[in-house]
Amino acid sequence: MSISQFSKSALQVINIELQAVTNLTHSIDQQFELICQTILSGSGRVIVTGMGKSGHIANKIAATLASTGTPSFYVHPGEANHGDLGMFTKNDIVLALSNSGETAEILTLLPLLKRLGCIIIAMTGNAKSTLAVNSDFHLNASVAEEACPLGLAPTASTTAALVLGDALAVTLLEARGFTAEDFALSHPGGSLGRKLLLTTKDIMHTGERIPLVTEDASLKQAILEMSKKGLGMTGIVDLHGQLVGIFTDGDLRRCLDQDKPISEIKITDMMTRNSVTTQANILAAQTLNIMEAKKINSLFVLDDANKPIGALNMHDLLRAGVI
C-alpha cells in the first residue's frame, strides 16, 4: 500500500461517515419531537443500553445526557439479564441502541421492560426490525454503508448513532434552560468546574496583601510596595480610601524615559487614572475575559464605594486553573 493510498483510504472513510451524518437530518421529525417531549415530562431516568460497539456509544450518550441536565446512566443488557434489571423502575425511559434492531440480549429485555411499564425508545438502523416495531418510539440511525470496506466493522453506523444521541442531549439541554453554571455543578473536580464556579472573590488577594499607597507617596514608596506585594502593580488611594489610579511595572519603565530625576517624579503624575477594575462576586472566568479584552495582566477588585477590597493578576488565574 503506497503512501498516497493511505490518504485515499482515510478520506474515503471520512466522506462515508460525513454522508451518514448528513443523512440524519431526515431523522429529526415529529417522532424526534415527541421523544423530547416524553423525556422532558418524565419523572424517571433515561437508561441507555446497547451491546458491543453500540454499547460503547450508548455509554457515551448516557454520560452526555447526565452532564447536560437529563438524569441518565448506562446498563449493559447482558448484565440486565442477570440481575441489573433491578435498576429499572416503571418511571424510567429506556433508550436501546442496536444497528440491526435484532440484538438478542436487548430483545430478551423487551417483554420485561414492557411489563415493568418503562417507555422504550429504539435507536436502530432498521425501522422494520423487531426492536423498532416493538418500541414506543423509534430513532432512525440508518446508514447507506459502513466505512469498513468489508461492511463488517461498525463505523458509519456508530458515528450516526453518536451524533443522533448528541442531538437529543443538546436539544433537551436547551429545552431545560440548562446553563453553564448547571453544567459546572456536575464537573466540580475538573477544569470546567474551576472555570465556571470560581468567583473573583475566591482567588483575589485581600487585606494586607493588597498593594496600596496614598496619593502623597513617593515613587520610591510605590516601587517598594509593588516589590513587597509581588503583583506587578500598586493602587493609589485618596484620603477616603477610594482608588484614584494604578501604577504598574509598565509605568515604572516609562518613568525611566523621563528627563527629570526619579526623585522628583510624583506618583500621581505617572499613575493611570480610571483604570480597569472588576467585582468580587462575578465569576473568575469573567474577570479573565475583562483582562484579555483590555490586554492587562493585573487589576483591582472594588466594592460599591470604589474602595479596593482585592487584587489579582494572571498568575493567580493560572494557579486557580481558570486559564
Salt bridges, closest charged atoms under 4 A:
ASP92 OD1 - ARG45 NE 2.72
ASP166 OD1 - LYS60 NZ 2.79
GLU225 OE2 - LYS229 NZ 2.70
ASP251 OD1 - ARG254 NH2 2.27
ASP316 OD1 - HIS205 NE2 2.88
ASP316 OD1 - ARG319 NH2 2.44
